[in-house]
Each structure stands twice: as C-alpha cells, then as structure tokens.
Amino acid sequence: MKRKVIVFVGLLLSVIFVLGACGSNDTASEASGSDDVFRVGMEAGYAPYNWTQLNDANGAVKIDGSAEYAGGYDVEIAKRIAEGLGKKLVIVKTKWEGLEPALSANKIDAIIAGMSPTAERKEKIDFTDTYYTSQLVMVVKKGGKYENATSLADFTGAKITAQNNTFHYNVIDQIDGVKKQTAMDSFPAMRVALESGIIDGYVSERPEGISASAANDNFVMIELTDGFETSIEETTTAVGVRKGYEYTEKINEILSGISEQERQDIMDAAIQNQPTAE
C-alpha cells in the first residue's frame, strides 16, 4: 500500500511539472518584445491591405495559432520591417477594435493594418512615418441607382455605411440627405451587405475599392469629382507602436528605404494576388 502511494505521488508530481512547463512555454510564446520576434497585429480581412488565405501562396505568412495565412500589402511591409530589424515575423490576427488594446497590453509589437495616424489615436499610441497614401471612394452595386454617381450630392437618400471605429464612417455626414446606416465590423461584412441590397454603398479607400470591384463583378468603385473633405493624416497609413517604442526610429529608417515606386508596385501586386472572395 505504501509503495502504491509513493508511485501515485510521483506520477502526480510529474504531471504537475509537465503542466507547469507547458504553461510557461505558452506564456513565453504569447509575449511581445522578444529579441528575435516581431509580432504584428492586423485584421487579415481588409484586402488588398491584408487578408486571410488557406496557404502560403504569393508570400503569405502563417497566422499565429491558426492553420490559415495572411497576405496583402501590409504583410509585405511587415516582412520588410521584420527583416530590417533582424527578427522573425509573427502575424497575429486581431479584430479591428482589438488592435490598439492588444498593442497596449504587449500582446503585439506593432499594428500594420492600413491604420491612419489620426490625432485621436495618437493620444493612446505612437506612429511611424507613413507607408502609403490613398483617397476615399464609394463602392456601390453595378447596375444600381448609384453606379453612375460622380459627386457626393448624387448619394442623397442612399443607404451608406462604413467600418466601425474609422474616419470613413464620420465623413458620411458630409453627404446631404444621406441615410447613414449602422457602422459594420469589417469590409467582408459590408461587401455581403452590399451584395444583398441591405446598403446602397460603403465608404472605402481606393485600394480596397479596386480590390472589391476586382473580386466581385457586381461591384463598382466610384471616384468622386468633389470628394470627401479629409486631412492628410486621415488618408495616410502608418505603423502603430507603443508610446516610446525602442524600434520606432529603426522602422522609419527601413520605411525610408522603400521607394514610392516600389510601394506602388507592392500594392499593385497585392491587388492582383488577392483572393477572389473573402
């Protein structure tokens, strides 16, 4: 009987040791700021900036803790930065509204997700120099009432929305008589709503508008002759980092080494390589 008790205690201690070791490893793998890892947060649902796919085609990177991969313009920029920092790139798929909290909680080292360095965001996090500049457009249904729209006034009475927690949603108020709809969580959700007729259109940026119309023949991107009034900081994208992040200057140095032509080439390739549907 005594021998059985000793054996049982020994087994119990072994189990506790193994579980403790596993817990320690998991914690280490989740922590950001490691000397050899650069953890980047993104939605992986905002083509052509970032998207989710099933394999590593066209240079896609495996998403942490998932069998899926992330591809797109942001991923290519993240790869350049990680290489320049001498770190391994790890992509962390995070909902848009969870990106800033994840950064503040040290779950990721940077946000590279087509994010604009607005004054409101700068109160909470820092930003690097910009890595892309775009313009706002409208995405509508082909053959619909607004296919031939050219100005904001043409969208009077239209049901328009945009992504939640973005300046895209705020500019809808610049359209007189618009029927502003509830903001949506993601661009794939807005594409579904547009396809089904729940909305007449949504506000986007030019790369996503090109992406949407290329992925779905039923969509049309409208470039407005009298576009929305925006600030430069709203139409540019930059890397979000924690306040006082030690690698901010180094990231700026890396970004400065990517010419404007090369950035456009990367975006053009992202538009061409995006999945046909998200």
C-alpha positions in Angstrom: 0.0 0.0 0.0 2.8 2.4 0.9 4.5 1.7 -2.4 1.4 2.5 -4.3 1.1 5.8 -2.5 4.7 6.7 -3.4 4.1 5.8 -7.0 0.9 7.8 -7.2 2.6 10.9 -5.6 5.5 10.5 -8.1 3.1 10.4 -11.0 1.2 13.4 -9.7 4.4 15.5 -9.4 5.4 14.5 -12.9 2.0 15.7 -14.3 2.3 19.0 -12.3 5.8 19.5 -13.7 4.7 18.9 -17.3 1.7 21.1 -17.0 3.8 23.9 -15.4 6.3 23.6 -18.2 3.6 23.8 -20.8 2.1 26.9 -19.2 5.5 28.6 -19.1 6.1 27.9 -22.8 2.7 29.2 -23.8 3.2 32.4 -21.8 6.6 32.9 -23.5 5.2 32.4 -27.0 2.4 35.0 -26.4 4.7 37.7 -25.1 5.8 40.5 -27.4 9.0 42.4 -27.2 11.2 39.3 -27.6 14.6 40.0 -29.1 14.0 37.6 -32.0 10.3 38.0 -32.7 8.3 40.9 -34.3 4.6 40.3 -33.6 2.3 42.3 -35.9 -1.4 42.7 -35.4 -3.9 43.1 -38.3 -7.4 42.1 -39.2 -6.5 39.9 -42.2 -9.8 41.0 -43.7 -9.1 44.3 -45.5 -7.9 43.4 -49.0 -5.7 44.5 -50.6 -4.0 45.8 -47.4 -4.4 42.4 -45.6 -6.5 39.3 -46.0 -6.8 35.6 -44.9 -6.0 32.7 -47.2 -5.5 28.9 -46.9 -1.9 28.6 -48.0 1.4 30.5 -48.3 0.9 31.4 -52.0 2.4 34.7 -53.1 4.4 35.1 -49.9 1.6 34.8 -47.4 2.7 34.4 -43.7 1.1 31.8 -41.4 -1.2 33.4 -38.8 -0.2 32.7 -35.2 -2.2 29.9 -33.6 -4.1 29.2 -36.9 -3.8 26.9 -39.9 -4.5 30.0 -42.1 -2.2 32.5 -43.7 -2.2 36.3 -44.0 -1.3 38.0 -47.3 -1.5 41.5 -48.7 0.2 44.9 -48.8 0.6 45.1 -45.0 2.1 41.7 -44.8 4.8 42.6 -47.4 5.6 45.8 -45.5 5.7 43.8 -42.2 8.1 41.4 -43.8 10.5 44.2 -44.9 10.4 45.7 -41.4 11.0 42.4 -39.6 13.9 41.6 -41.9 15.4 45.0 -41.3 15.0 44.5 -37.5 16.6 41.1 -37.8 13.5 39.5 -36.2 11.1 36.7 -37.1 7.8 38.0 -38.3 4.7 36.6 -36.5 1.2 37.7 -37.7 -1.5 38.0 -35.0 -5.0 38.1 -36.5 -7.0 40.6 -34.4 -10.4 42.3 -34.8 -10.0 46.0 -35.8 -11.3 47.3 -32.5 -9.0 45.0 -30.6 -5.7 46.2 -32.3 -5.0 49.1 -30.0 -5.8 47.2 -26.8 -3.6 44.3 -27.9 -0.7 46.8 -28.6 -1.1 48.5 -25.2 -1.3 45.1 -23.5 2.0 44.0 -25.1 0.3 41.2 -27.0 1.7 42.6 -30.2 4.7 44.8 -31.1 3.1 46.8 -33.9 -0.1 47.4 -35.8 0.3 47.2 -39.6 -3.2 47.2 -40.8 -3.9 50.1 -43.1 -4.4 52.3 -40.0 -4.4 56.1 -40.2 -2.4 58.1 -37.7 -5.2 60.3 -36.5 -4.9 62.7 -33.6 -7.3 60.6 -31.6 -5.2 57.5 -32.0 -2.0 59.4 -31.3 -3.3 60.1 -27.8 -3.0 56.4 -27.0 -0.2 55.1 -29.3 2.6 56.3 -31.4 3.0 56.0 -35.2 5.9 55.7 -37.5 6.3 57.7 -40.7 3.6 56.8 -43.3 4.0 53.9 -45.7 1.0 54.5 -48.0 -1.3 57.4 -49.1 -4.7 56.8 -50.6 -8.0 58.6 -51.2 -11.6 57.9 -50.2 -14.0 56.3 -52.7 -17.5 54.8 -52.7 -18.2 51.2 -53.5 -21.7 50.5 -55.0 -23.6 47.8 -56.9 -23.1 47.6 -60.6 -26.4 48.3 -62.5 -27.8 50.0 -59.4 -29.1 53.5 -58.9 -25.7 54.9 -57.9 -23.5 53.2 -60.5 -23.0 56.5 -62.4 -22.7 58.8 -59.4 -19.9 61.3 -59.6 -20.4 63.6 -56.7 -21.5 63.5 -53.0 -24.8 65.1 -54.0 -25.6 62.0 -56.1 -25.9 60.0 -52.9 -28.7 61.9 -51.4 -31.2 59.4 -50.0 -28.7 56.5 -50.3 -28.1 54.0 -47.5 -24.4 54.3 -46.8 -22.2 52.8 -44.2 -18.5 52.3 -43.3 -16.3 50.3 -41.0 -16.8 50.9 -37.3 -14.1 53.0 -35.4 -12.8 54.6 -38.7 -12.9 58.1 -40.0 -14.6 56.6 -43.1 -17.8 56.4 -41.0 -17.6 60.0 -39.9 -17.3 61.5 -43.4 -20.7 60.1 -44.3 -22.1 63.1 -42.6 -20.8 65.3 -45.4 -23.5 63.9 -47.7 -26.7 65.9 -47.5 -29.8 63.8 -47.1 -27.9 60.5 -46.8 -29.4 57.6 -44.9 -26.5 56.8 -42.7 -26.6 53.1 -41.7 -25.1 51.5 -38.6 -21.3 51.0 -38.9 -20.2 47.5 -39.7 -17.3 45.5 -38.2 -15.4 44.5 -41.3 -15.1 45.0 -45.1 -16.2 41.4 -45.9 -19.4 42.1 -43.9 -20.0 45.3 -45.9 -19.5 43.5 -49.2 -22.1 41.0 -48.2 -24.5 43.7 -47.2 -24.0 45.5 -50.5 -24.5 42.3 -52.5 -27.7 41.6 -50.7 -29.1 45.1 -51.0 -29.1 45.9 -47.3 -27.0 49.0 -48.2 -26.5 51.1 -51.3 -22.8 51.6 -50.8 -20.0 51.9 -48.4 -17.1 54.4 -47.9 -13.6 52.9 -48.5 -10.1 53.7 -49.7 -9.1 53.4 -53.3 -7.0 50.2 -53.0 -9.9 48.4 -51.2 -12.3 49.8 -53.8 -10.2 48.4 -56.6 -10.0 45.2 -54.7 -13.7 44.9 -54.2 -14.6 45.5 -57.8 -11.9 43.1 -59.0 -13.1 40.4 -56.6 -16.8 40.8 -57.5 -18.1 41.8 -60.9 -21.3 43.1 -59.3 -19.4 45.9 -57.5 -18.2 49.3 -58.9 -15.8 51.8 -57.3 -16.8 55.4 -57.6 -14.1 58.1 -57.6 -15.8 61.3 -56.7 -15.1 64.6 -58.5 -16.0 66.5 -55.3 -14.7 64.0 -52.8 -14.9 64.0 -49.0 -13.0 66.6 -47.1 -10.2 64.9 -45.2 -6.9 65.7 -43.6 -3.6 64.3 -44.7 -3.3 62.2 -41.6 -6.6 60.5 -42.3 -5.6 59.4 -45.9 -2.2 58.1 -44.9 -1.3 54.8 -43.2 1.4 54.2 -40.7 2.7 51.6 -38.3 1.2 51.8 -34.9 3.6 51.2 -32.0 3.5 51.7 -28.2 4.5 55.0 -26.7 8.3 55.3 -26.6 8.8 52.1 -28.6 12.6 51.5 -28.9 12.5 50.5 -32.6 10.4 53.4 -34.0 13.4 55.2 -35.5 14.7 52.0 -36.9 11.4 51.2 -38.5 11.3 54.7 -40.0 14.8 54.1 -41.5 13.6 50.8 -43.0 10.5 52.5 -44.5 12.6 55.3 -46.0 14.4 52.6 -47.9 11.3 51.6 -49.8 10.8 54.0 -52.7 7.4 55.3 -53.7 7.5 53.3 -57.0 8.3 50.1 -55.0 5.4 50.8 -52.6 3.0 51.2 -55.6 4.4 48.0 -57.2 3.8 46.2 -53.9 0.2 47.5 -53.8 -0.5 46.6 -57.4 0.8 43.1 -56.8 -1.4 42.8 -53.7 -4.5 43.8 -55.7 -3.6 41.2 -58.3 -2.9 38.5 -55.8 -5.9 39.0 -53.5 -8.3 36.0 -53.1 -11.3 36.2 -55.4 -13.6 36.2 -52.4 -13.1 36.7 -48.6 
